[in-house]
């Protein structure tokens, strides 16, 4: 498996080059520090997997993923994140990424990449059945509620739909005509009612129906 690693933290790149490069069957064929370098490396190396940080100065990982997947819809893009990147994750998956891995969980990265090579998505290092994130189109106005969402208020369900469409809190606030603080309160309520941990799980629950 040939991979590229792109992260603006040089220590992360160097550490992953050493750790992953020591694994049987994995070759780190390039490292970079921003989105433009990610796209250039992908075009030059045509790796099996592009492992990208989401938040980077200048062109970020989301931009790079859009360029790469725009050229090859079958490209395997996996994001490195911290929990603070939660607003970006659904958007990344909706763009066609094969999943995301937590930077600090280094031991889970190599096994997760094997799952990606086998055609599965990985969320926080765990493989899941494939979910069609394109099913939540930006213009989706359906009122049908998945059973798991039956106990949400109308406004909470509206927020859940927008999360599944890849909207961040600011965009949800604008689309639903509410303050960002109210959005955060609705998300907290949704998580509590559904027994979920983050907005990515809200999107997956919605898309699974």
Backbone as ProteinMPNN parsed JSONL, in Angstrom:
{"seq_chain_A": "XXXXXXXXXXXXXXXXXXXXXXXXXXXXXXXXXXXXXXXXXXXXXXXXXXXXXXXXXXXXXXXXXXXXXXXXXXXXXXXXXXXXXXXXXXXXXXXXXXXXXXXXXXXXXXXXXXXXXXXXXXXXXXXXXXXXXXXXXXXXXXXXXXXXXXXXXXXXXXXXXXXXXXXXXXXXXXXXXXXXXXXXXXXXXXXXXXXXXXXXXXXXXXXXX", "coords_chain_A": {"N_chain_A": [[0.843, -1.184, 0.0], [0.733, 2.087, -0.99], [1.122, 5.264, 0.342], [0.393, 8.766, 0.857], [1.199, 11.36, 3.141], [-0.124, 14.217, 4.519], [0.218, 17.034, 6.396], [0.217, 19.987, 8.324], [1.743, 20.018, 10.564], [4.903, 19.255, 11.096], [6.046, 17.37, 12.756], [4.031, 15.467, 13.044], [3.902, 14.444, 10.428], [6.531, 13.386, 10.141], [6.558, 11.514, 12.217], [4.475, 9.745, 11.449], [5.509, 8.884, 9.033], [7.669, 7.342, 9.894], [6.439, 5.471, 11.67], [4.351, 4.267, 10.126], [5.81, 3.508, 7.909], [7.324, 1.473, 8.937], [5.645, -0.634, 9.022], [4.7, -3.786, 7.687], [4.101, -4.008, 4.252], [3.356, -1.368, 3.818], [4.13, 1.682, 2.314], [5.336, 4.886, 2.677], [5.13, 7.231, 0.421], [5.389, 9.921, 0.063], [5.362, 13.169, 1.614], [3.644, 16.105, 2.773], [2.664, 19.567, 3.448], [0.438, 21.176, 3.064], [-2.721, 21.855, 1.344], [-2.272, 22.287, -1.427], [0.182, 21.043, -1.859], [-0.633, 18.475, -1.275], [-2.347, 17.812, -3.423], [-0.516, 18.014, -5.547], [1.325, 16.003, -4.827], [-0.349, 13.773, -4.936], [-0.973, 13.695, -7.677], [1.556, 13.249, -8.715], [2.493, 10.885, -7.462], [0.365, 9.069, -7.411], [-0.883, 7.575, -5.208], [-2.1, 4.773, -3.206], [-3.614, 5.518, -1.035], [-4.522, 8.695, 0.209], [-3.595, 10.426, 2.947], [-4.79, 12.907, 4.796], [-4.528, 15.936, 6.641], [-7.239, 17.851, 7.933], [-7.533, 20.637, 8.644], [-5.467, 23.093, 7.556], [-2.99, 25.631, 6.92], [-3.622, 28.09, 4.361], [-4.55, 26.425, 1.431], [-6.734, 23.959, 2.434], [-7.318, 20.591, 3.769], [-9.877, 19.774, 2.93], [-10.262, 21.21, 0.575], [-8.197, 20.086, -0.956], [-9.086, 17.422, -1.084], [-11.413, 17.726, -2.608], [-10.308, 18.503, -5.061], [-8.758, 16.238, -5.724], [-10.673, 14.132, -5.704], [-12.333, 15.127, -7.607], [-10.879, 14.707, -9.892], [-10.498, 11.988, -9.828], [-12.863, 9.941, -8.94], [-12.714, 7.587, -7.608], [-10.578, 7.733, -5.916], [-8.845, 7.156, -2.862], [-9.316, 8.896, -0.107], [-8.431, 9.772, 3.095], [-9.024, 11.334, 6.173], [-7.04, 12.978, 8.636], [-7.749, 13.936, 11.868], [-8.583, 16.063, 14.686], [-10.641, 15.983, 17.618], [-11.766, 18.482, 17.642], [-12.253, 19.097, 15.055], [-14.794, 18.481, 14.318], [-16.917, 19.868, 13.027], [-16.151, 19.79, 10.399], [-16.158, 17.197, 9.508], [-18.462, 15.755, 8.495], [-18.868, 17.129, 6.137], [-16.506, 16.484, 4.812], [-16.813, 13.707, 4.457], [-19.087, 13.723, 2.885], [-18.014, 14.818, 0.625], [-16.736, 12.699, -0.437], [-14.72, 11.398, 0.882], [-13.048, 8.586, 2.396], [-13.149, 8.263, 5.057], [-12.212, 9.074, 8.486], [-9.505, 9.583, 10.755], [-8.298, 9.695, 14.097], [-5.717, 11.753, 15.128], [-4.157, 11.251, 17.405], [-4.484, 8.586, 17.93], [-2.504, 6.585, 17.08], [-1.885, 3.866, 16.755], [-4.133, 2.783, 15.601], [-4.168, 3.551, 12.982], [-2.779, 2.167, 10.802], [-4.197, -0.42, 10.679], [-6.715, 0.624, 10.06], [-6.315, 1.777, 7.56], [-5.963, -0.518, 6.072], [-8.563, -1.476, 6.1], [-9.789, 0.496, 4.564], [-8.553, 0.003, 2.114], [-9.804, -2.359, 1.598], [-12.251, -1.542, 0.845], [-13.978, -0.404, 2.669], [-15.439, 2.16, 4.788], [-13.869, 4.176, 7.307], [-14.298, 5.319, 10.549], [-12.992, 7.158, 13.047], [-11.089, 5.17, 13.256], [-12.527, 2.808, 13.183], [-14.114, 0.384, 11.21], [-17.015, 0.807, 9.181], [-20.244, -0.091, 7.84], [-20.893, 0.814, 4.461], [-22.025, 4.118, 3.813], [-24.22, 6.176, 2.077], [-23.427, 9.238, 1.582], [-24.121, 11.107, -0.259], [-26.788, 10.99, -0.431], [-28.095, 12.837, 1.078], [-28.955, 15.461, -0.263], [-28.348, 18.945, -0.971], [-30.702, 20.151, -1.558], [-32.679, 18.667, -0.424], [-35.857, 18.249, 0.743], [-37.437, 16.524, 2.092], [-39.932, 15.351, 4.411], [-39.96, 13.001, 5.722], [-39.283, 11.066, 8.531], [-36.587, 9.32, 9.97], [-36.979, 6.486, 12.106], [-35.503, 6.616, 14.472], [-35.391, 9.281, 15.002], [-37.786, 10.121, 15.943], [-38.518, 11.276, 18.379], [-37.525, 13.812, 18.413], [-37.863, 17.385, 18.435], [-39.511, 19.505, 15.976], [-37.736, 21.526, 15.195], [-35.295, 20.539, 16.085], [-35.112, 18.279, 14.474], [-34.929, 19.5, 11.993], [-32.42, 20.721, 12.247], [-30.865, 18.388, 12.433], [-31.225, 17.329, 9.85], [-29.895, 19.289, 8.34], [-27.318, 19.029, 9.313], [-26.724, 16.498, 8.266], [-26.559, 17.206, 5.646], [-24.147, 18.39, 5.539], [-23.75, 20.925, 6.572], [-22.168, 23.493, 8.509], [-22.207, 24.929, 11.865], [-22.623, 27.723, 11.613], [-23.704, 27.924, 9.043], [-26.007, 26.392, 9.358], [-27.379, 28.013, 11.178], [-27.901, 30.263, 9.565], [-29.473, 29.122, 7.523], [-31.651, 28.097, 8.905], [-32.627, 30.212, 10.266], [-31.841, 30.982, 12.943], [-29.97, 31.639, 15.964], [-26.415, 30.972, 16.402], [-25.822, 30.002, 18.928], [-28.258, 28.878, 19.645], [-28.373, 26.846, 17.762], [-26.226, 25.238, 18.653], [-27.315, 24.46, 21.108], [-29.52, 22.945, 20.248], [-28.156, 20.869, 18.951], [-26.818, 19.694, 21.104], [-29.037, 18.768, 22.505], [-30.087, 16.931, 20.658], [-28.008, 15.038, 20.549], [-28.096, 14.101, 23.191], [-30.703, 13.004, 23.337], [-30.577, 10.985, 21.415], [-28.484, 9.482, 22.235], [-25.897, 9.798, 21.22], [-22.487, 10.748, 20.232], [-21.321, 12.766, 18.645], [-21.628, 15.108, 15.864], [-21.132, 13.804, 13.486], [-22.033, 11.212, 13.934], [-24.733, 11.804, 14.149], [-25.335, 12.5, 11.488], [-24.803, 10.056, 10.186], [-26.7, 8.378, 11.387], [-29.024, 9.598, 10.472], [-28.786, 9.257, 7.67], [-28.763, 6.518, 7.425], [-31.353, 5.984, 8.054]], "CA_chain_A": [[0.0, 0.0, 0.0], [1.504, 3.323, -1.07], [0.323, 6.361, 0.875], [0.996, 10.071, 1.11], [0.762, 11.964, 4.405], [-0.053, 15.682, 4.408], [-0.171, 17.68, 7.645], [1.07, 21.154, 8.51], [2.619, 19.745, 11.704], [5.986, 18.422, 10.568], [6.261, 16.251, 13.67], [3.047, 14.45, 12.693], [4.352, 13.812, 9.18], [7.732, 12.588, 10.382], [6.195, 10.382, 13.067], [3.72, 8.78, 10.672], [6.412, 8.281, 8.043], [8.451, 6.311, 10.587], [5.569, 4.425, 12.222], [3.684, 3.527, 9.058], [6.834, 2.922, 7.052], [7.848, 0.27, 9.586], [4.639, -1.703, 8.896], [4.796, -4.609, 6.481], [3.135, -3.729, 3.203], [3.028, 0.054, 3.708], [5.206, 2.581, 1.894], [5.005, 6.31, 2.647], [5.835, 7.665, -0.79], [5.5, 11.367, 0.015], [4.75, 13.949, 2.696], [3.464, 17.513, 2.45], [2.213, 20.383, 4.574], [-0.787, 21.935, 2.779], [-3.577, 21.266, 0.331], [-1.679, 22.326, -2.756], [1.172, 19.968, -1.901], [-1.364, 17.209, -1.292], [-2.788, 17.559, -4.801], [0.682, 17.781, -6.359], [1.844, 14.677, -4.478], [-1.258, 12.764, -5.456], [-0.798, 13.618, -9.127], [2.888, 12.709, -9.009], [2.711, 9.541, -6.932], [-0.819, 8.216, -7.553], [-0.84, 6.619, -4.098], [-3.311, 4.011, -2.925], [-4.373, 6.291, -0.06], [-4.038, 10.023, 0.589], [-3.916, 10.668, 4.352], [-4.72, 14.364, 4.828], [-5.073, 16.751, 7.726], [-8.335, 18.688, 7.434], [-7.248, 22.059, 8.815], [-4.081, 23.481, 7.255], [-2.92, 27.006, 6.402], [-3.8, 28.191, 2.913], [-5.48, 25.414, 0.935], [-6.838, 22.942, 3.472], [-7.533, 19.234, 3.321], [-11.134, 19.665, 2.199], [-10.005, 21.693, -0.785], [-7.383, 19.077, -1.641], [-9.935, 16.268, -1.361], [-12.299, 18.066, -3.717], [-9.528, 18.463, -6.298], [-8.367, 14.85, -5.996], [-11.852, 13.338, -6.036], [-12.858, 15.65, -8.854], [-10.107, 14.082, -10.972], [-10.654, 10.533, -9.736], [-13.883, 9.688, -7.915], [-12.355, 6.373, -6.887], [-9.414, 7.951, -5.058], [-9.079, 6.896, -1.439], [-8.877, 10.007, 0.732], [-8.752, 9.589, 4.504], [-8.616, 12.532, 6.903], [-6.519, 13.005, 9.997], [-8.458, 15.013, 12.558], [-8.725, 16.088, 16.13], [-12.074, 16.064, 17.906], [-12.227, 19.843, 17.386], [-12.566, 19.22, 13.638], [-16.083, 17.832, 14.12], [-17.735, 20.602, 12.062], [-15.686, 19.536, 9.039], [-16.093, 15.781, 9.16], [-19.562, 15.358, 7.619], [-18.593, 17.729, 4.827], [-15.442, 15.689, 4.21], [-17.384, 12.439, 4.018], [-20.009, 14.022, 1.787], [-17.188, 15.096, -0.555], [-16.274, 11.424, -0.984], [-13.634, 10.822, 1.672], [-13.328, 7.241, 2.871], [-13.264, 8.235, 6.503], [-11.309, 9.95, 9.224], [-8.761, 8.957, 11.842], [-7.856, 10.628, 15.118], [-4.254, 11.826, 15.067], [-3.487, 10.718, 18.586], [-4.66, 7.137, 17.992], [-1.566, 6.165, 16.038], [-1.925, 2.413, 16.558], [-5.315, 2.408, 14.818], [-4.1, 4.061, 11.616], [-2.438, 1.13, 9.82], [-5.335, -1.327, 10.46], [-7.812, 1.356, 9.413], [-5.989, 1.919, 6.148], [-6.245, -1.822, 5.455], [-10.02, -1.515, 5.899], [-10.067, 1.368, 3.427], [-8.133, -0.727, 0.914], [-10.786, -3.426, 1.38], [-13.481, -0.938, 0.357], [-14.856, 0.065, 3.737], [-15.166, 3.453, 5.398], [-13.388, 4.095, 8.685], [-14.589, 6.488, 11.364], [-12.236, 7.047, 14.288], [-10.352, 3.917, 13.254], [-13.406, 1.648, 13.135], [-14.786, 0.2, 9.929], [-18.476, 0.793, 9.228], [-20.871, -0.375, 6.56], [-20.85, 2.03, 3.659], [-23.165, 5.017, 3.928], [-24.265, 7.07, 0.927], [-23.577, 10.607, 2.062], [-24.713, 11.939, -1.312], [-28.254, 10.875, -0.339], [-28.614, 14.065, 1.689], [-28.635, 16.559, -1.166], [-28.601, 20.26, -0.391], [-32.078, 20.574, -1.808], [-33.593, 17.66, 0.108], [-36.877, 18.863, 1.584], [-38.342, 15.491, 2.559], [-40.362, 15.431, 5.8], [-39.938, 11.659, 6.287], [-38.349, 10.97, 9.648], [-36.14, 8.001, 10.415], [-37.618, 6.135, 13.37], [-34.668, 7.033, 15.605], [-35.542, 10.722, 15.202], [-39.204, 10.379, 16.218], [-38.732, 12.062, 19.597], [-36.965, 15.153, 18.277], [-38.783, 18.453, 18.055], [-39.381, 19.852, 14.562], [-36.525, 22.32, 14.995], [-34.158, 19.634, 16.246], [-35.025, 17.446, 13.278], [-34.436, 20.371, 10.926], [-30.971, 20.831, 12.457], [-30.277, 17.088, 12.084], [-31.208, 17.252, 8.388], [-28.851, 20.176, 7.824], [-26.04, 18.388, 9.649], [-26.535, 15.42, 7.3], [-26.22, 17.833, 4.372], [-22.789, 18.896, 5.629], [-23.718, 22.313, 7.022], [-21.584, 23.763, 9.817], [-23.153, 25.636, 12.739], [-22.938, 29.044, 11.064], [-24.581, 27.723, 7.894], [-27.307, 25.958, 9.893], [-28.018, 29.195, 11.754], [-28.404, 31.092, 8.468], [-30.509, 28.415, 6.78], [-32.817, 27.839, 9.755], [-33.004, 31.484, 10.897], [-31.67, 30.926, 14.391], [-28.625, 31.985, 16.379], [-25.485, 29.855, 16.515], [-25.982, 29.432, 20.256], [-29.442, 28.013, 19.594], [-27.961, 25.648, 17.006], [-25.437, 24.394, 19.548], [-28.224, 23.886, 22.095], [-30.275, 21.891, 19.579], [-27.263, 19.736, 18.717], [-26.627, 19.034, 22.404], [-30.272, 18.047, 22.807], [-30.162, 15.779, 19.741], [-27.038, 14.052, 21.004], [-28.585, 13.508, 24.439], [-31.89, 12.194, 23.073], [-30.245, 9.821, 20.591], [-27.377, 8.751, 22.838], [-24.763, 9.871, 20.299], [-21.356, 11.508, 20.751], [-20.916, 13.906, 17.827], [-22.491, 15.407, 14.726], [-20.93, 12.785, 12.46], [-22.961, 10.127, 14.241], [-26.074, 12.287, 13.795], [-25.467, 12.385, 10.026], [-24.869, 8.65, 9.821], [-28.004, 7.876, 11.83], [-30.034, 10.146, 9.56], [-28.652, 8.676, 6.338], [-29.127, 5.107, 7.511], [-32.809, 5.895, 8.182]], "C_chain_A": [[0.887, 1.246, 0.0], [0.623, 4.473, -0.589], [1.125, 7.653, 0.878], [0.398, 10.605, 2.404], [0.941, 13.471, 4.289], [-0.624, 16.3, 5.677], [0.77, 18.855, 7.862], [1.975, 21.023, 9.737], [3.693, 18.762, 11.244], [6.248, 17.204, 11.448], [5.286, 15.12, 13.373], [3.479, 13.702, 11.441], [5.532, 12.883, 9.424], [7.406, 11.348, 11.21], [5.451, 9.311, 12.27], [4.572, 8.13, 9.597], [7.196, 7.126, 8.672], [7.565, 5.145, 11.018], [4.92, 3.59, 11.125], [4.688, 2.849, 8.142], [7.432, 1.65, 7.624], [6.879, -0.907, 9.487], [4.859, -2.478, 7.602], [3.712, -4.201, 5.494], [2.726, -2.28, 3.074], [4.274, 0.843, 3.319], [4.683, 4.012, 1.912], [5.815, 6.919, 1.511], [5.91, 9.182, -0.92], [4.838, 12.015, 1.207], [4.657, 15.404, 2.251], [2.856, 18.255, 3.619], [0.992, 21.239, 4.28], [-1.55, 21.292, 1.628], [-2.975, 21.244, -1.055], [-0.62, 21.24, -2.908], [0.502, 18.604, -1.946], [-1.781, 16.849, -2.72], [-1.596, 17.249, -5.703], [1.258, 16.393, -6.095], [0.956, 13.575, -5.038], [-1.084, 12.598, -6.965], [0.528, 12.965, -9.501], [3.013, 11.233, -8.63], [1.567, 8.562, -7.204], [-0.846, 7.146, -6.467], [-2.139, 5.85, -3.975], [-4.217, 4.777, -1.971], [-3.708, 7.643, 0.162], [-4.53, 10.297, 2.003], [-3.697, 12.147, 4.621], [-5.248, 14.945, 6.135], [-6.212, 17.586, 7.141], [-7.956, 20.16, 7.484], [-5.761, 22.32, 8.612], [-4.081, 24.909, 6.741], [-3.065, 27.018, 4.884], [-4.869, 27.218, 2.45], [-5.534, 24.26, 1.934], [-7.121, 21.56, 2.886], [-8.82, 19.036, 2.559], [-10.971, 20.116, 0.758], [-9.23, 20.649, -1.572], [-8.221, 17.865, -2.012], [-10.853, 16.532, -2.539], [-11.563, 18.015, -5.052], [-9.218, 17.021, -6.696], [-9.566, 14.025, -6.438], [-12.544, 13.842, -7.295], [-12.153, 15.047, -10.054], [-10.284, 12.569, -10.996], [-11.615, 10.218, -8.595], [-13.575, 8.448, -7.088], [-11.152, 6.533, -5.977], [-9.788, 7.722, -3.598], [-8.463, 8.029, -0.63], [-9.354, 9.737, 2.153], [-8.214, 10.791, 5.263], [-8.056, 12.214, 8.279], [-7.192, 14.17, 10.703], [-8.154, 15.0, 14.049], [-10.217, 16.196, 16.391], [-12.621, 17.457, 17.615], [-12.582, 20.069, 15.925], [-13.973, 18.734, 13.302], [-16.957, 18.527, 13.084], [-17.384, 20.23, 10.621], [-15.946, 18.107, 8.571], [-17.205, 15.355, 8.218], [-19.338, 15.913, 6.213], [-17.518, 16.932, 4.079], [-15.982, 14.366, 3.672], [-18.322, 12.641, 2.84], [-19.243, 14.294, 0.493], [-16.638, 13.818, -1.175], [-15.118, 10.798, -0.233], [-14.048, 9.456, 2.204], [-13.358, 7.142, 4.389], [-12.321, 9.212, 7.168], [-10.708, 9.201, 10.396], [-8.317, 10.026, 12.819], [-6.331, 10.591, 15.202], [-3.569, 11.123, 16.23], [-3.594, 9.201, 18.704], [-3.804, 6.474, 16.92], [-1.68, 4.672, 15.734], [-3.084, 1.973, 15.667], [-5.177, 2.763, 13.344], [-3.82, 2.968, 10.595], [-3.586, 0.136, 9.616], [-6.505, -0.641, 9.745], [-7.553, 1.519, 7.924], [-6.207, 0.602, 5.389], [-7.745, -1.959, 5.191], [-10.418, -0.664, 4.695], [-9.699, 0.667, 2.122], [-9.123, -1.839, 0.575], [-12.151, -2.871, 0.973], [-14.43, -0.43, 1.411], [-14.482, 1.476, 4.17], [-14.655, 3.221, 6.82], [-13.678, 5.414, 9.395], [-13.933, 6.281, 12.716], [-11.578, 5.675, 14.399], [-11.201, 2.673, 13.152], [-14.114, 1.578, 11.787], [-16.29, 0.212, 10.136], [-18.994, 0.356, 7.868], [-20.961, 0.925, 5.77], [-22.149, 2.813, 3.791], [-23.108, 5.987, 2.755], [-24.516, 8.496, 1.399], [-24.146, 11.532, 0.994], [-26.237, 11.91, -1.244], [-28.871, 12.12, 0.273], [-28.221, 15.244, 0.821], [-29.013, 17.878, -0.517], [-30.04, 20.714, -0.574], [-33.11, 19.613, -1.254], [-34.579, 18.293, 1.077], [-37.825, 17.82, 2.179], [-38.671, 15.649, 4.038], [-40.313, 14.069, 6.482], [-38.87, 11.593, 7.376], [-37.892, 9.534, 9.856], [-36.718, 7.737, 11.801], [-36.834, 6.641, 14.575], [-34.859, 8.501, 15.955], [-36.962, 11.11, 15.63], [-39.416, 11.304, 17.404], [-38.095, 13.45, 19.545], [-38.069, 16.155, 17.998], [-38.582, 18.754, 16.571], [-38.092, 20.614, 14.3], [-35.275, 21.459, 15.146], [-33.994, 18.756, 15.009], [-34.514, 18.248, 12.089], [-32.923, 20.523, 11.028], [-30.285, 19.525, 12.066], [-30.194, 16.918, 10.563], [-30.076, 18.091, 7.806], [-27.464, 19.646, 8.156], [-25.721, 17.305, 8.622], [-26.181, 15.955, 5.918], [-24.82, 18.439, 4.385], [-22.67, 20.335, 6.067], [-22.967, 22.42, 8.344], [-22.562, 24.611, 10.626], [-23.571, 26.992, 12.187], [-23.914, 28.921, 9.902], [-25.968, 27.244, 8.331], [-28.071, 27.155, 10.439], [-28.632, 30.065, 10.663], [-29.581, 30.429, 7.76], [-31.789, 28.267, 7.595], [-33.275, 29.081, 10.518], [-32.989, 31.38, 12.423], [-30.231, 31.295, 14.73], [-27.741, 30.76, 16.496], [-25.562, 29.199, 17.892], [-27.173, 28.488, 20.319], [-29.133, 26.731, 18.834], [-27.195, 24.695, 17.911], [-26.322, 23.719, 20.595], [-29.048, 22.745, 21.487], [-29.407, 20.654, 19.358], [-27.024, 18.967, 20.018], [-27.856, 18.212, 22.773], [-30.417, 16.807, 21.937], [-29.231, 14.67, 20.216], [-27.535, 13.331, 22.264], [-29.77, 12.572, 24.171], [-31.564, 10.909, 22.314], [-29.109, 8.99, 21.169], [-26.154, 8.701, 21.939], [-23.683, 10.788, 20.855], [-21.027, 12.757, 19.946], [-21.815, 14.04, 16.604], [-22.302, 14.401, 13.591], [-21.879, 11.618, 12.687], [-24.405, 10.533, 13.965], [-26.316, 12.099, 12.296], [-25.607, 10.944, 9.61], [-26.212, 8.055, 10.198], [-29.101, 8.349, 10.891], [-29.978, 9.439, 8.206], [-28.982, 7.193, 6.316], [-30.64, 4.915, 7.626], [-33.21, 5.118, 9.424]], "O_chain_A": [[1.703, 1.426, 0.904], [-0.5, 4.636, -1.066], [2.356, 7.645, 0.899], [-0.761, 10.338, 2.723], [2.037, 13.947, 3.993], [-1.799, 16.115, 5.996], [1.972, 18.749, 7.619], [2.878, 21.837, 9.926], [3.417, 17.581, 11.03], [6.623, 16.14, 10.955], [5.656, 13.948, 13.439], [3.43, 12.473, 11.396], [5.537, 11.738, 8.974], [7.917, 10.262, 10.938], [5.747, 8.122, 12.389], [4.384, 6.955, 9.28], [7.365, 6.07, 8.061], [7.887, 3.983, 10.769], [4.934, 2.361, 11.18], [4.447, 1.745, 7.656], [7.986, 0.836, 6.885], [7.232, -2.038, 9.821], [5.164, -1.899, 6.559], [2.545, -4.067, 5.861], [1.828, -1.972, 2.291], [5.336, 0.687, 3.922], [3.699, 4.322, 1.241], [7.028, 7.099, 1.622], [6.439, 9.687, -1.91], [3.871, 11.485, 1.755], [5.474, 15.88, 1.462], [2.565, 17.662, 4.658], [0.539, 21.969, 5.162], [-1.094, 20.323, 1.02], [-3.153, 20.272, -1.789], [-0.53, 20.593, -3.951], [1.009, 17.68, -2.583], [-1.59, 15.717, -3.164], [-1.655, 16.335, -6.525], [1.636, 15.686, -7.029], [1.447, 12.569, -5.55], [-1.052, 11.474, -7.467], [0.613, 12.223, -10.479], [3.57, 10.434, -9.383], [1.785, 7.351, -7.224], [-0.835, 5.952, -6.766], [-3.154, 6.224, -4.563], [-5.441, 4.703, -2.078], [-2.487, 7.732, 0.288], [-5.734, 10.39, 2.239], [-2.556, 12.605, 4.671], [-6.271, 14.508, 6.663], [-6.153, 17.983, 5.978], [-8.047, 20.858, 6.474], [-4.915, 21.848, 9.372], [-5.08, 25.356, 6.178], [-2.675, 26.066, 4.208], [-5.967, 27.184, 3.006], [-4.509, 23.654, 2.245], [-7.159, 21.383, 1.668], [-8.872, 18.223, 1.636], [-11.481, 19.481, -0.165], [-9.564, 20.356, -2.72], [-8.096, 17.333, -3.115], [-11.051, 15.657, -3.382], [-12.108, 17.549, -6.052], [-9.392, 16.632, -7.851], [-9.493, 13.301, -7.431], [-13.251, 13.093, -7.969], [-12.754, 14.89, -11.117], [-10.227, 11.946, -12.056], [-11.227, 10.228, -7.427], [-14.113, 8.277, -5.994], [-10.74, 5.571, -5.328], [-10.892, 8.049, -3.16], [-7.244, 8.112, -0.486], [-10.54, 9.502, 2.384], [-7.084, 11.223, 5.031], [-8.525, 11.318, 8.98], [-7.2, 15.285, 10.18], [-7.559, 14.066, 14.585], [-10.983, 16.475, 15.468], [-13.817, 17.606, 17.365], [-13.148, 21.106, 15.578], [-14.312, 18.59, 12.128], [-17.669, 17.859, 12.335], [-18.223, 20.342, 9.727], [-15.953, 17.838, 7.37], [-16.94, 14.663, 7.235], [-19.595, 15.231, 5.221], [-17.61, 16.734, 2.867], [-15.644, 13.957, 2.562], [-18.35, 11.835, 1.91], [-19.747, 14.037, -0.6], [-16.134, 13.835, -2.298], [-14.585, 9.774, -0.66], [-15.228, 9.195, 2.434], [-13.567, 6.062, 4.942], [-11.712, 10.061, 6.517], [-11.328, 8.298, 10.958], [-7.993, 11.144, 12.416], [-5.734, 9.522, 15.332], [-2.533, 10.481, 16.06], [-2.872, 8.591, 19.494], [-4.321, 5.88, 15.974], [-1.581, 4.265, 14.576], [-3.024, 0.911, 15.049], [-5.989, 2.321, 12.53], [-4.552, 2.849, 9.612], [-3.931, -0.138, 8.467], [-7.192, -1.255, 8.929], [-8.476, 1.411, 7.117], [-6.585, 0.606, 4.217], [-8.145, -2.503, 4.162], [-11.277, -1.056, 3.905], [-10.443, 0.731, 1.143], [-9.267, -2.217, -0.588], [-13.099, -3.632, 0.778], [-15.564, -0.062, 1.102], [-13.359, 1.931, 3.951], [-14.964, 2.21, 7.451], [-13.341, 6.487, 8.896], [-14.269, 5.347, 13.444], [-11.512, 5.09, 15.48], [-10.659, 1.573, 13.044], [-14.639, 2.574, 11.289], [-16.791, -0.304, 11.135], [-18.279, 0.423, 6.868], [-21.09, 2.004, 6.347], [-23.233, 2.235, 3.87], [-22.054, 6.558, 2.472], [-25.659, 8.911, 1.591], [-24.606, 12.63, 1.31], [-26.907, 12.699, -1.91], [-30.036, 12.427, 0.021], [-27.262, 15.952, 1.128], [-29.874, 17.935, 0.362], [-30.534, 21.562, 0.17], [-34.293, 19.723, -1.575], [-34.181, 18.817, 2.118], [-38.882, 18.166, 2.707], [-37.811, 16.031, 4.832], [-40.587, 13.967, 7.678], [-37.724, 12.0, 7.18], [-38.72, 8.624, 9.912], [-36.92, 8.669, 12.58], [-37.421, 7.047, 15.578], [-34.534, 8.927, 17.063], [-37.297, 12.294, 15.672], [-40.398, 12.047, 17.435], [-38.127, 14.182, 20.534], [-39.089, 15.817, 17.398], [-37.601, 18.313, 15.974], [-37.425, 20.377, 13.293], [-34.305, 21.636, 14.409], [-32.876, 18.519, 14.55], [-33.752, 17.734, 11.27], [-32.221, 20.462, 10.019], [-29.231, 19.551, 11.431], [-29.194, 16.414, 10.052], [-29.382, 17.656, 6.888], [-26.536, 19.797, 7.362], [-24.585, 17.201, 8.158], [-25.577, 15.249, 5.11], [-24.352, 18.944, 3.365], [-21.595, 20.923, 5.95], [-23.102, 21.553, 9.208], [-23.628, 24.972, 10.127], [-24.738, 27.37, 12.28], [-24.845, 29.718, 9.783], [-26.98, 27.638, 7.75], [-29.269, 27.298, 10.195], [-29.753, 30.551, 10.813], [-30.568, 31.088, 7.434], [-32.888, 28.306, 7.041], [-34.204, 29.011, 11.322], [-33.985, 31.651, 13.094], [-29.365, 31.263, 13.856], [-28.231, 29.644, 16.667], [-25.39, 27.987, 18.015], [-27.115, 27.437, 20.957], [-29.583, 25.652, 19.221], [-27.471, 23.496, 17.94], [-26.113, 22.555, 20.935], [-29.251, 21.711, 22.123], [-29.862, 19.527, 19.552], [-27.029, 17.736, 20.028], [-27.738, 17.1, 23.288], [-30.823, 15.751, 22.421], [-29.621, 13.504, 20.277], [-27.409, 12.112, 22.386], [-29.829, 11.472, 24.721], [-32.19, 9.872, 22.536], [-28.801, 7.915, 20.655], [-25.452, 7.69, 21.893], [-23.913, 11.517, 21.82], [-20.504, 13.721, 20.505], [-22.66, 13.183, 16.346], [-23.228, 14.173, 12.812], [-22.462, 11.093, 11.738], [-25.219, 9.691, 13.585], [-27.365, 11.603, 11.885], [-26.443, 10.626, 8.764], [-26.802, 7.308, 9.417], [-30.006, 7.586, 10.553], [-31.015, 9.064, 7.66], [-29.432, 6.671, 5.297], [-31.158, 3.835, 7.339], [-34.4, 4.946, 9.688]]}, "name": "protein", "num_of_chains": 1, "seq": "XXXXXXXXXXXXXXXXXXXXXXXXXXXXXXXXXXXXXXXXXXXXXXXXXXXXXXXXXXXXXXXXXXXXXXXXXXXXXXXXXXXXXXXXXXXXXXXXXXXXXXXXXXXXXXXXXXXXXXXXXXXXXXXXXXXXXXXXXXXXXXXXXXXXXXXXXXXXXXXXXXXXXXXXXXXXXXXXXXXXXXXXXXXXXXXXXXXXXXXXXXXXXXXXX"}
